[in-house]
């Protein structure tokens, strides 16, 4: 999923209209439509940063480079995991294996 699809998905997930994002970025609603259809791409990195901040995602996620929306969330998760006992880590590992199996089937 690239920028166009991510922008549309993020906007819809937040239940916002194209005109809402247009107002935030000080561009026309039709420009947001062009962004979401892949016809145009924001040339100003400040616009991209504003979009990423508005949706609380990383630039890498917005651009389709990664599927991790926000590295802060992942960093906190790793920090929390590092405080677990060996027994709890084993349980967590088993649960992750279970989830992976469940998603495959």
C-alpha positions as CSV (number, residue, x, y, z in Angstrom):
1,X,0.0,0.0,0.0
2,X,1.5,3.3,-1.1
3,X,0.9,6.9,-0.1
4,X,-2.4,7.4,-1.9
5,X,-4.0,4.3,-0.4
6,X,-2.6,5.1,3.1
7,X,-3.9,8.6,3.0
8,X,-7.4,7.5,2.1
9,X,-7.4,4.7,4.6
10,X,-6.2,6.9,7.4
11,X,-8.7,9.6,6.6
12,X,-11.6,7.2,6.5
13,X,-10.4,5.4,9.7
14,X,-10.6,8.8,11.4
15,X,-14.0,9.4,9.8
16,X,-12.9,12.6,8.2
17,X,-13.8,14.1,4.8
18,X,-11.5,15.2,2.1
19,X,-12.5,18.8,2.8
20,X,-11.3,18.4,6.5
21,X,-7.8,17.3,5.3
22,X,-7.8,20.0,2.7
23,X,-8.5,22.6,5.3
24,X,-5.7,21.3,7.5
25,X,-3.2,21.4,4.7
26,X,-4.5,24.6,3.2
27,X,-5.1,23.0,-0.2
28,X,-8.3,22.3,-2.2
29,X,-10.5,19.3,-1.7
30,X,-9.8,18.3,-5.2
31,X,-6.1,18.2,-4.4
32,X,-6.8,15.7,-1.6
33,X,-8.8,13.7,-4.2
34,X,-5.8,13.8,-6.5
35,X,-3.5,12.7,-3.7
36,X,-5.8,9.8,-2.8
37,X,-6.1,8.7,-6.5
38,X,-2.4,8.9,-7.0
39,X,-2.6,11.6,-9.7
40,X,-0.6,14.0,-7.6
41,X,1.8,13.7,-4.7
42,X,2.6,16.5,-2.1
43,X,5.8,18.1,-3.2
44,X,6.3,20.0,0.1
45,X,7.7,17.8,2.8
46,X,6.0,20.0,5.4
47,X,2.7,18.8,4.0
48,X,3.8,15.2,4.4
49,X,4.9,15.8,7.9
50,X,1.7,17.6,8.8
51,X,-0.3,14.6,7.4
52,X,1.8,12.1,9.4
53,X,1.5,14.2,12.6
54,X,-2.3,14.6,12.1
55,X,-2.8,10.8,11.9
56,X,-0.1,10.0,14.4
57,X,1.9,7.8,12.1
58,X,5.5,7.8,10.9
59,X,6.6,9.1,7.6
60,X,7.7,5.6,6.6
61,X,4.3,4.3,7.3
62,X,2.6,7.1,5.3
63,X,4.9,6.5,2.4
64,X,4.3,2.7,2.4
65,X,7.8,1.9,3.4
66,X,6.7,0.0,6.5
67,X,3.5,-1.5,7.9
68,X,4.3,-0.3,11.4
69,X,2.1,2.9,11.9
70,X,4.0,4.3,14.8
71,X,7.5,3.3,16.1
72,X,6.7,4.9,19.5
73,X,4.2,2.2,20.1
74,X,6.6,-0.6,19.1
75,X,9.4,1.0,21.2
76,X,7.1,1.0,24.3
77,X,6.1,-2.6,23.7
78,X,9.8,-3.6,23.6
79,X,10.4,-1.7,26.7
80,X,7.5,-3.4,28.5
81,X,8.7,-6.8,27.2
82,X,12.2,-6.3,28.6
83,X,10.7,-6.2,32.1
84,X,9.1,-9.6,32.0
85,X,10.4,-12.7,33.7
86,X,11.7,-15.6,31.8
87,X,8.4,-17.5,32.4
88,X,6.4,-14.7,31.1
89,X,8.6,-14.3,28.1
90,X,8.1,-18.0,27.3
91,X,4.3,-17.5,27.6
92,X,4.4,-14.5,25.4
93,X,6.5,-16.4,22.8
94,X,4.0,-19.2,22.8
95,X,1.1,-16.8,22.4
96,X,2.8,-15.1,19.4
97,X,3.3,-18.5,17.8
98,X,-0.4,-19.2,18.4
99,X,-1.4,-15.9,16.8
100,X,0.9,-16.6,13.8
101,X,-0.6,-20.0,13.3
102,X,-4.2,-18.7,13.7
103,X,-3.6,-16.0,11.0
104,X,-2.2,-18.6,8.5
105,X,-5.3,-20.8,8.9
